[in-house]
Amino acid sequence: MGDPWSHAGFGTLGAGLALVLLAYYVAGEPPLGRWAAARLRRTRSSDPDALLAMYRLTVGCLWASAAVVLAVVAVEPGLELREIGLAWPQLPDGIALAVGVGAFVGIAVGLAIGVVVARRGGTPAPAPQHIAFLLPVTKGERRWAAGVAVTAGIAEELVFRGLFLALAIGLCGLAPLPAAVAVSVVFALAHSYQGVQGVLVTAILGGLLAALVLNAESLLPAMALHILIDLRSLLLTPPVK
């Protein structure tokens, strides 16, 4: 476990770009996220475009971060796409495979049930308090929320379980387990705008996704699972007719 991240090679330029991105997510994203969330809470009731603006900002920042990851690979001859997890997944061991398949099936079934309930006019699932203010209501907001889910599933995996895991293992020499823990802590702090409950939930989710990535030696299953998890937010508010 830990291969191919253990073979990731970083020169001065690539390491510098990667460390700048890491510094942003450690020191910049948490206060900026809390400021943006506080502003959204204050203005959402009076500004119908407040949530859409938040969604657009999130999508832009995440794709910019993904572009930095790809730029690091482009400038580093010793760093290949497969060394940040962009490779076809390997078949994991029995336990990991069972957990992964169970998670996919459980979430997919939950999504399907939620869609059926919503279309029949049933009551949506209760929204966790720490994310209630971020949930879409209008059709436009729901479309953008779906875009945020897809973007986060791809870009956050590239950044955290891709580049940052490669930094921790390939550059810093950490073993896979402490590397996964360190990356999960950074991932959780980047979601501090969701409050203490959101940080704890995100840390656990990050650890599970890191385990999936390391076992599969690929980001692809984690990207798919991440997108499914985030799409569940569309089932927490009633659809607008």
Backbone bond lengths (Angstrom), bond angles and torsions (degrees), N, CA, C in turn:
res aa  C-N    CA-C-N  psi(-1)  N-CA   C-N-CA  omega(-1)  CA-C   N-CA-C  phi
1 M - - - 1.458 - - 1.518 108.94 -
2 G 1.352 118.24 145.37 1.447 122.21 -178.79 1.501 112.99 105.28
3 D 1.313 118.54 -16.48 1.444 123.43 174.08 1.534 106.52 -88.74
4 P 1.314 120.75 136.07 1.462 129.44 14.28 1.519 115.69 -94.07
5 W 1.341 119.14 2.83 1.454 120.56 -178.33 1.534 111.82 -59.83
6 S 1.329 117.16 -31.30 1.463 120.63 -178.54 1.525 112.09 -66.15
7 H 1.343 117.74 -18.13 1.467 121.19 179.93 1.530 112.38 -96.18
8 A 1.328 116.61 1.97 1.463 119.76 -178.03 1.523 110.36 -65.36
9 G 1.330 115.67 127.08 1.461 120.51 -179.86 1.512 111.67 -110.33
10 F 1.329 116.68 132.48 1.460 121.55 -178.51 1.519 109.97 -123.47
11 G 1.336 115.67 128.72 1.450 121.47 170.03 1.518 109.63 -94.73
12 T 1.315 116.29 -172.10 1.458 120.68 -175.33 1.526 112.30 -63.19
13 L 1.333 116.77 -47.32 1.458 120.00 -176.68 1.521 111.84 -66.86
14 G 1.327 116.75 -48.91 1.458 120.32 -179.56 1.519 112.27 -63.17
15 A 1.325 116.51 -43.74 1.459 119.97 178.58 1.523 110.53 -63.71
16 G 1.340 116.63 -38.74 1.457 119.97 179.10 1.520 112.25 -62.37
17 L 1.338 116.40 -46.78 1.464 120.15 178.06 1.528 111.02 -61.54
18 A 1.328 115.65 -43.21 1.457 120.00 -178.47 1.531 110.99 -64.91
19 L 1.329 117.03 -40.45 1.463 120.69 -179.14 1.529 111.67 -70.21
20 V 1.330 116.91 -33.02 1.473 119.73 174.64 1.528 109.94 -62.92
21 L 1.337 116.39 -43.82 1.465 119.92 178.69 1.523 110.56 -64.35
22 L 1.341 116.28 -41.08 1.461 120.37 177.73 1.532 110.54 -62.03
23 A 1.337 116.61 -43.65 1.465 120.54 179.57 1.522 110.84 -60.84
24 Y 1.336 116.33 -38.45 1.464 119.34 178.08 1.520 110.73 -61.16
25 Y 1.350 117.14 -45.94 1.459 119.62 -176.60 1.524 112.65 -73.66
26 V 1.325 117.73 -22.79 1.463 120.56 177.76 1.524 111.46 -84.86
27 A 1.347 116.66 -45.97 1.459 120.33 -172.03 1.526 114.50 -108.85
28 G 1.331 117.88 -23.30 1.452 120.69 -175.25 1.507 114.37 -98.90
29 E 1.310 116.79 -49.23 1.459 121.16 -175.32 1.534 113.65 -62.10
30 P 1.352 120.01 -43.51 1.476 118.46 -178.54 1.528 114.15 -57.80
31 P 1.347 120.34 -52.17 1.472 117.88 178.90 1.523 113.31 -67.73
32 L 1.334 117.73 -36.94 1.461 119.96 178.29 1.525 111.06 -64.61
33 G 1.325 115.93 -41.69 1.458 119.74 178.70 1.517 111.86 -63.73
34 R 1.332 116.79 -41.93 1.468 119.60 178.85 1.532 111.00 -65.56
35 W 1.338 116.75 -38.19 1.460 119.89 178.17 1.528 110.60 -64.63
36 A 1.335 116.77 -45.65 1.463 120.46 -178.95 1.529 111.05 -64.83
37 A 1.341 116.84 -38.67 1.458 119.99 179.00 1.522 111.38 -66.99
38 A 1.330 116.76 -41.99 1.466 120.14 178.06 1.522 110.77 -62.43
39 R 1.324 116.18 -40.45 1.466 120.01 178.61 1.532 110.91 -64.55
40 L 1.336 115.73 -40.78 1.462 119.24 179.17 1.526 110.77 -63.38
41 R 1.322 117.39 -42.16 1.463 120.07 178.91 1.535 111.52 -60.57
42 R 1.337 116.10 -37.18 1.461 119.99 -178.24 1.520 112.45 -73.45
43 T 1.321 116.77 -34.68 1.463 119.74 -168.07 1.523 114.87 -106.81
44 R 1.330 118.24 -11.99 1.464 118.33 -172.38 1.518 112.29 -61.71
45 S 1.322 117.99 -38.51 1.467 119.81 -177.68 1.525 112.59 -68.67
46 S 1.331 117.12 -25.50 1.465 120.46 -177.54 1.523 113.47 -104.87
47 D 1.315 117.52 -17.78 1.467 121.97 -178.00 1.528 109.39 -118.82
48 P 1.319 119.51 107.87 1.469 121.34 -177.00 1.522 113.46 -66.78
49 D 1.326 117.49 -15.77 1.466 120.49 -179.49 1.521 113.28 -101.52
50 A 1.334 117.56 4.98 1.464 120.21 -174.90 1.528 112.25 -62.29
51 L 1.342 116.82 -44.96 1.461 119.68 -178.34 1.523 110.91 -69.46
52 L 1.336 117.21 -39.00 1.460 120.60 177.36 1.525 110.55 -60.73
53 A 1.328 117.13 -40.13 1.462 120.46 178.10 1.525 110.71 -62.85
54 M 1.331 116.12 -39.59 1.465 120.75 177.65 1.522 110.51 -64.02
55 Y 1.330 116.72 -44.33 1.461 120.67 178.83 1.534 110.81 -60.86
56 R 1.317 116.70 -45.97 1.466 120.68 -178.37 1.515 111.56 -63.32
57 L 1.334 116.35 -41.39 1.465 120.33 177.67 1.520 110.63 -62.78
58 T 1.330 116.28 -41.88 1.469 120.78 179.66 1.517 111.14 -62.58
59 V 1.324 116.84 -47.09 1.465 120.86 179.74 1.525 110.72 -61.03
60 G 1.329 117.01 -44.60 1.454 120.38 -179.63 1.513 112.68 -62.43
61 C 1.329 116.74 -44.67 1.472 120.66 -179.43 1.523 111.61 -65.60
62 L 1.334 116.41 -39.89 1.465 119.36 -178.28 1.526 111.79 -68.65
63 W 1.339 117.18 -42.38 1.457 118.03 178.43 1.523 111.53 -68.74
64 A 1.341 117.23 -32.53 1.464 120.12 174.59 1.529 110.42 -63.42
65 S 1.319 116.67 -40.57 1.468 120.68 177.54 1.527 111.38 -64.47
66 A 1.336 116.03 -42.03 1.467 119.78 177.25 1.516 110.89 -62.19
67 A 1.345 116.87 -37.25 1.463 120.45 178.17 1.526 111.14 -64.21
68 V 1.328 117.21 -36.71 1.468 120.41 176.63 1.528 110.33 -63.67
69 V 1.335 116.88 -42.02 1.469 120.38 177.96 1.528 110.33 -57.64
70 L 1.318 116.85 -47.96 1.464 120.50 -179.36 1.519 111.06 -67.00
71 A 1.340 117.03 -32.27 1.465 120.19 176.68 1.522 110.60 -65.78
72 V 1.323 117.31 -38.77 1.474 120.73 177.10 1.522 110.00 -59.89
73 V 1.320 116.70 -44.85 1.476 120.02 178.79 1.522 110.24 -64.02
74 A 1.334 117.18 -39.21 1.467 121.25 -177.12 1.524 112.29 -65.44
75 V 1.337 117.54 -35.84 1.470 119.71 -176.30 1.519 112.90 -90.52
76 E 1.339 116.75 -7.88 1.459 119.92 -177.84 1.531 111.44 -108.27
77 P 1.329 118.40 105.51 1.466 119.64 178.16 1.530 112.97 -65.11
78 G 1.324 117.16 -21.23 1.462 119.96 179.75 1.510 114.01 -91.76
79 L 1.329 117.06 7.29 1.455 120.84 -178.52 1.516 109.38 -123.38
80 E 1.322 116.54 121.35 1.452 122.26 -179.54 1.529 110.46 -107.86
81 L 1.316 114.83 161.07 1.464 119.48 -179.56 1.526 111.84 -57.63
82 R 1.311 117.32 -38.93 1.467 119.58 -178.18 1.531 111.35 -66.53
83 E 1.348 117.07 -20.61 1.461 120.85 -179.44 1.528 112.47 -83.80
84 I 1.338 116.65 -2.39 1.465 120.29 167.51 1.530 109.57 -117.14
85 G 1.324 115.96 17.27 1.456 120.23 173.34 1.504 116.80 93.44
86 L 1.331 118.27 2.23 1.463 120.16 179.22 1.530 108.78 -87.54
87 A 1.317 114.16 80.39 1.468 122.22 -178.49 1.518 107.86 -154.70
88 W 1.320 115.64 160.84 1.456 119.45 177.20 1.522 109.36 -65.29
89 P 1.320 118.66 134.84 1.470 120.19 -174.24 1.521 113.16 -66.55
90 Q 1.327 114.62 145.43 1.456 121.74 172.12 1.525 108.91 -88.23
91 L 1.322 116.84 152.66 1.456 120.44 179.08 1.524 108.57 -70.62
92 P 1.340 118.63 117.65 1.464 120.71 -179.24 1.519 111.80 -74.36
93 D 1.345 116.21 175.51 1.459 119.59 178.80 1.522 110.30 -68.61
94 G 1.340 115.55 172.47 1.457 120.77 -171.39 1.507 114.54 -57.90
95 I 1.332 117.96 -45.89 1.458 121.08 -177.23 1.527 110.38 -66.52
96 A 1.337 115.31 -47.16 1.466 119.46 -179.50 1.520 110.84 -62.20
97 L 1.338 116.36 -39.47 1.459 120.20 178.95 1.522 111.05 -63.93
98 A 1.332 116.22 -44.16 1.464 119.98 179.89 1.523 111.36 -63.02
99 V 1.337 116.81 -43.20 1.468 120.61 179.13 1.522 110.52 -64.26
100 G 1.341 116.37 -44.68 1.457 120.40 -178.91 1.515 112.45 -63.19
101 V 1.328 116.40 -47.07 1.468 120.49 179.37 1.528 110.17 -63.96
102 G 1.339 116.39 -41.45 1.452 119.89 178.88 1.521 112.39 -61.82
103 A 1.345 115.47 -40.54 1.471 119.46 178.94 1.518 110.77 -64.49
104 F 1.345 116.74 -45.98 1.467 120.07 179.40 1.523 110.85 -60.10
105 V 1.325 116.61 -48.05 1.457 120.47 -177.19 1.530 110.58 -64.10
106 G 1.344 116.58 -45.37 1.450 120.44 -178.87 1.519 112.55 -60.80
107 I 1.321 116.44 -45.72 1.464 119.99 -179.08 1.528 110.47 -68.73
108 A 1.342 116.60 -41.71 1.460 119.72 179.90 1.525 111.10 -62.75
109 V 1.333 117.07 -42.21 1.466 120.43 177.93 1.523 110.39 -64.96
110 G 1.331 116.32 -41.52 1.459 119.79 178.02 1.514 111.90 -61.34
111 L 1.319 116.80 -41.61 1.459 120.64 176.91 1.528 111.23 -62.61
112 A 1.327 116.13 -44.96 1.465 120.22 -179.24 1.529 111.05 -61.71
113 I 1.333 117.12 -43.80 1.466 120.83 179.12 1.525 110.05 -63.97
114 G 1.335 115.72 -42.21 1.459 119.62 179.54 1.507 112.64 -61.94
115 V 1.319 117.13 -40.30 1.468 120.99 178.45 1.522 110.54 -64.03
116 V 1.335 116.65 -43.93 1.469 120.28 179.61 1.523 110.41 -62.28
117 V 1.354 116.53 -45.36 1.465 120.34 179.89 1.521 110.71 -61.68
118 A 1.334 116.47 -43.45 1.468 120.29 -178.95 1.522 111.34 -63.60
119 R 1.335 116.93 -42.37 1.468 120.05 -177.92 1.514 111.95 -69.18
120 R 1.310 116.85 -25.24 1.452 119.97 178.96 1.523 112.18 -90.59
121 G 1.344 115.15 5.47 1.462 118.85 176.72 1.503 113.99 80.32
122 G 1.329 117.94 19.46 1.451 120.94 179.65 1.515 112.19 -76.32
123 T 1.312 115.53 174.06 1.464 121.30 179.17 1.518 109.94 -77.63
124 P 1.338 118.90 128.12 1.458 120.35 179.14 1.517 111.74 -68.42
125 A 1.328 115.15 163.46 1.456 119.69 177.72 1.526 109.56 -62.93
126 P 1.347 117.85 146.55 1.463 119.50 179.60 1.528 111.05 -64.21
127 A 1.325 115.99 139.35 1.462 120.88 -177.82 1.522 110.13 -86.84
128 P 1.344 118.24 131.39 1.469 119.94 173.60 1.519 109.81 -58.57
129 Q 1.323 116.16 140.56 1.458 120.66 -174.12 1.526 112.13 -60.60
130 H 1.354 117.01 -34.37 1.461 118.98 -172.78 1.533 113.14 -73.20
131 I 1.355 117.56 -11.48 1.466 118.99 178.22 1.520 112.62 -124.00
132 A 1.320 117.64 2.84 1.468 120.88 -174.49 1.528 111.36 -57.84
133 F 1.323 117.73 -38.67 1.465 120.25 -176.47 1.520 112.51 -70.78
134 L 1.341 117.78 -12.79 1.460 121.93 -178.75 1.524 113.01 -97.06
135 L 1.324 117.44 -2.62 1.459 120.17 -172.49 1.525 111.89 -82.80
136 P 1.337 116.93 142.88 1.471 121.21 -177.48 1.519 112.06 -77.95
137 V 1.328 115.06 153.00 1.463 121.14 176.65 1.522 110.39 -123.41
138 T 1.328 117.43 -50.62 1.461 120.49 -177.66 1.526 110.46 -80.47
139 K 1.339 115.08 167.06 1.464 119.39 178.69 1.521 111.47 -62.35
140 G 1.340 116.12 -40.79 1.455 119.51 178.15 1.513 112.26 -62.05
141 E 1.319 116.08 -41.71 1.467 120.33 178.29 1.522 110.87 -65.62
142 R 1.326 117.07 -38.28 1.464 119.83 -179.40 1.533 110.95 -67.27
143 R 1.327 117.10 -37.02 1.474 119.40 176.96 1.519 110.52 -64.49
144 W 1.334 115.60 -44.19 1.463 118.50 179.15 1.533 111.34 -68.04
145 A 1.321 117.89 -34.82 1.466 120.96 177.24 1.523 110.82 -62.19
146 A 1.337 116.53 -39.27 1.466 120.08 175.82 1.524 110.10 -63.53
147 G 1.335 116.77 -40.04 1.465 119.94 177.21 1.513 112.37 -64.50
148 V 1.342 116.42 -38.35 1.467 119.96 176.82 1.525 110.21 -63.73
149 A 1.337 117.30 -41.05 1.467 121.20 -179.40 1.527 111.26 -61.10
150 V 1.318 116.21 -46.70 1.466 120.12 179.74 1.535 110.54 -65.83
151 T 1.327 116.04 -43.98 1.461 120.36 179.80 1.517 111.25 -61.53
152 A 1.335 117.00 -46.76 1.465 120.41 -179.41 1.522 111.29 -63.37
153 G 1.331 116.58 -41.03 1.455 119.25 -179.97 1.515 112.85 -60.84
154 I 1.313 116.96 -36.55 1.465 120.94 -179.65 1.528 111.00 -84.08
155 A 1.331 116.42 -54.28 1.461 120.67 -171.62 1.524 112.57 -70.10
156 E 1.325 118.19 -43.31 1.460 119.37 -179.25 1.514 111.67 -66.40
157 E 1.322 118.21 -34.50 1.467 118.80 175.73 1.527 110.92 -67.49
158 L 1.334 117.45 -41.28 1.461 120.30 176.21 1.525 111.56 -58.32
159 V 1.321 115.68 -43.85 1.467 120.12 -176.08 1.525 111.44 -73.33
160 F 1.340 116.76 -55.46 1.461 120.19 -169.50 1.530 113.04 -84.15
161 R 1.321 117.54 -57.13 1.462 119.33 -178.56 1.520 112.39 -83.49
162 G 1.352 117.42 -8.91 1.457 121.45 176.02 1.506 111.69 -97.41
163 L 1.337 116.87 -81.97 1.464 121.25 -174.59 1.523 112.72 -66.55
164 F 1.323 118.30 -49.29 1.464 119.63 -175.61 1.528 111.84 -66.57
165 L 1.323 117.52 -34.57 1.464 119.99 175.77 1.524 109.88 -66.76
166 A 1.340 117.29 -38.97 1.463 120.88 176.42 1.524 110.96 -64.44
167 L 1.324 117.54 -39.17 1.465 121.15 176.04 1.528 110.86 -60.45
168 A 1.341 115.18 -48.57 1.457 119.81 -175.78 1.524 112.11 -64.77
169 I 1.333 116.63 -41.08 1.468 120.69 -176.33 1.522 111.25 -87.81
170 G 1.352 116.55 -51.00 1.457 120.14 -173.45 1.507 114.28 -77.61
171 L 1.346 117.98 -38.69 1.466 120.72 -177.41 1.523 112.44 -93.42
172 C 1.338 116.72 -45.16 1.466 120.29 -176.19 1.527 113.07 -88.11
173 G 1.324 117.40 -13.56 1.459 120.72 176.87 1.510 115.33 76.35
174 L 1.327 118.11 19.35 1.459 119.99 177.78 1.520 110.71 -72.77
175 A 1.316 115.54 150.34 1.466 120.35 172.05 1.531 108.40 -71.25
176 P 1.328 117.77 159.49 1.464 120.13 -176.20 1.524 114.96 -54.49
177 L 1.351 118.10 -42.54 1.469 119.52 -176.83 1.528 112.31 -64.78
178 P 1.344 119.95 -54.45 1.475 117.62 177.50 1.521 113.20 -63.30
179 A 1.340 117.31 -30.86 1.468 119.72 176.36 1.519 110.51 -63.71
180 A 1.331 116.22 -44.18 1.465 120.40 179.04 1.521 111.17 -63.03
181 V 1.334 116.83 -39.65 1.468 120.93 178.70 1.526 110.36 -64.42
182 A 1.340 116.15 -46.16 1.469 120.35 -179.10 1.525 111.14 -61.25
183 V 1.328 116.44 -45.25 1.462 120.56 -179.47 1.527 110.40 -65.60
184 S 1.318 117.28 -37.37 1.468 120.56 179.46 1.523 111.20 -66.52
185 V 1.340 117.41 -34.40 1.463 120.86 177.09 1.531 109.91 -65.27
186 V 1.337 116.94 -44.94 1.465 120.85 178.58 1.532 109.81 -62.84
187 F 1.320 116.64 -42.43 1.470 122.06 178.45 1.525 110.28 -59.85
188 A 1.335 117.04 -43.25 1.458 120.68 -179.33 1.525 111.28 -67.00
189 L 1.329 117.40 -42.10 1.462 120.70 -179.37 1.528 111.27 -63.88
190 A 1.331 116.12 -32.75 1.463 119.70 178.27 1.527 111.78 -66.07
191 H 1.337 117.14 -15.40 1.460 121.80 178.63 1.531 111.03 -108.84
192 S 1.325 117.43 24.77 1.465 120.58 -176.81 1.518 112.81 -66.63
193 Y 1.343 117.47 -15.49 1.460 119.97 176.07 1.524 111.54 -64.69
194 Q 1.338 117.34 -14.65 1.459 121.27 177.96 1.526 112.56 -87.77
195 G 1.326 117.08 2.41 1.455 120.51 179.22 1.517 112.66 83.74
196 V 1.335 115.38 -178.88 1.466 120.61 -175.34 1.529 111.15 -60.56
197 Q 1.326 117.18 -43.53 1.465 119.98 -179.97 1.517 110.94 -61.28
198 G 1.326 116.76 -42.88 1.459 120.09 178.98 1.511 112.47 -64.27
199 V 1.330 117.70 -38.55 1.461 121.43 178.56 1.528 110.21 -63.00
200 L 1.327 116.98 -45.25 1.464 120.43 -179.07 1.524 111.46 -64.50
201 V 1.330 116.11 -45.52 1.467 120.09 179.27 1.530 110.46 -62.05
202 T 1.323 116.73 -42.76 1.458 120.98 -178.49 1.521 111.27 -67.64
203 A 1.331 117.63 -36.20 1.464 120.64 177.89 1.528 110.73 -62.86
204 I 1.326 116.28 -43.38 1.466 120.12 178.85 1.523 110.37 -65.26
205 L 1.334 116.23 -45.59 1.460 120.39 178.48 1.522 110.52 -60.30
206 G 1.338 116.90 -42.87 1.457 120.48 179.53 1.516 112.01 -61.31
207 G 1.330 116.50 -40.33 1.464 119.54 178.11 1.515 112.22 -64.31
208 L 1.336 116.73 -41.53 1.466 120.48 178.98 1.530 110.98 -65.87
209 L 1.324 116.95 -41.23 1.461 120.15 178.26 1.526 111.00 -66.15
210 A 1.330 117.29 -38.20 1.463 120.24 177.94 1.524 110.85 -63.89
211 A 1.333 116.59 -40.76 1.471 119.55 177.82 1.519 110.97 -63.03
212 L 1.331 116.62 -40.65 1.461 120.92 178.38 1.530 110.64 -63.72
213 V 1.316 115.95 -44.21 1.469 120.87 -179.46 1.519 111.41 -62.62
214 L 1.324 116.79 -46.26 1.460 120.33 -177.44 1.524 111.63 -67.03
215 N 1.329 116.77 -36.20 1.462 119.41 178.83 1.523 111.74 -71.57
216 A 1.331 116.95 -40.00 1.462 120.71 -178.66 1.527 112.22 -83.48
217 E 1.364 116.67 -13.79 1.469 122.28 -175.64 1.528 110.49 55.91
218 S 1.321 114.97 36.54 1.463 120.98 -176.91 1.523 109.25 -161.45
219 L 1.338 115.16 147.93 1.455 120.85 175.00 1.521 112.99 -83.59
220 L 1.325 117.58 -16.64 1.460 120.31 -168.50 1.529 114.02 -60.99
221 P 1.355 119.85 -47.35 1.472 117.35 177.72 1.529 112.52 -62.60
222 A 1.335 116.90 -37.97 1.467 120.02 179.39 1.524 111.09 -66.59
223 M 1.327 116.94 -37.31 1.466 119.82 176.56 1.522 110.69 -60.56
224 A 1.325 116.64 -46.42 1.464 120.38 -179.05 1.525 111.01 -63.60
225 L 1.335 116.68 -43.53 1.460 120.47 -179.94 1.527 111.06 -66.44
226 H 1.310 116.52 -41.24 1.472 122.16 179.09 1.535 110.53 -60.23
227 I 1.323 116.50 -44.37 1.465 120.27 178.89 1.522 110.91 -62.48
228 L 1.330 117.22 -44.25 1.461 120.60 179.41 1.523 111.35 -61.15
229 I 1.331 116.55 -43.01 1.464 120.52 -179.84 1.529 110.17 -61.81
230 D 1.332 116.66 -45.43 1.461 119.81 -178.32 1.527 112.19 -69.89
231 L 1.320 117.78 -30.97 1.464 120.07 177.84 1.522 112.28 -66.29
232 R 1.323 116.88 -19.72 1.469 119.91 178.07 1.528 111.69 -60.40
233 S 1.338 117.10 -23.40 1.468 119.15 179.62 1.523 111.84 -61.48
234 L 1.333 117.14 -24.47 1.466 119.93 179.12 1.526 111.95 -70.48
235 L 1.323 116.55 -15.51 1.470 120.63 -179.11 1.518 112.22 -96.25
236 L 1.329 117.42 1.45 1.452 121.07 -176.75 1.521 113.39 -95.07
237 T 1.325 115.97 -4.71 1.467 120.89 175.69 1.512 109.09 -131.14
238 P 1.315 118.31 147.28 1.465 120.55 -178.21 1.530 110.68 -68.01
239 P 1.340 117.40 142.43 1.456 119.78 177.44 1.526 112.32 -67.65
240 V 1.316 116.55 147.51 1.451 121.42 178.11 1.522 107.90 -89.85
241 K 1.319 116.92 128.50 1.468 121.10 -178.48 1.518 110.65 -71.38
